[in-house]
């Protein structure tokens, strides 16, 4: 059971720290320079984890198995970072901005799930979308 829930816990804790630090970036430092430092730290930690607790396969074998996804994921991560940083610079509150974007992401992923992955669109999911839209309305009142 732990192996099922620990990733959610890690995501929640990491997201909380992510938003606290994204809102705390110094205004006088260029956002893209801050991101460069962030990615250098992330790359160093990822590389250290690969060599210490990775699957043990050599780098050459890993490179041979790479497809398009890590490159697009890298672009997506930059988009997430830029969006969050500038969301806070535009004045969004931590308690509102992330919720609003998360609701729109959930709706978009529901559509992707139905159209691309052939997941079922149930009445419960439609009601959930409606509740999310009402939530956005109430948050922005």
Secondary structure, DSSP 8 states (H G I E B T S, - for coil): -HHHHHHHHHHHHHHHHHHHHHHHS-TTS-HHHHHHHHHHHHHHHHHHHHHHHS----HHHHHHT--SHHHHHHHHHHHHHHHHHHHHHTT--HHHHHHHHHHHHHHHHHHHHHHTS-----HHHHHHHHHHHHHHHHHT-
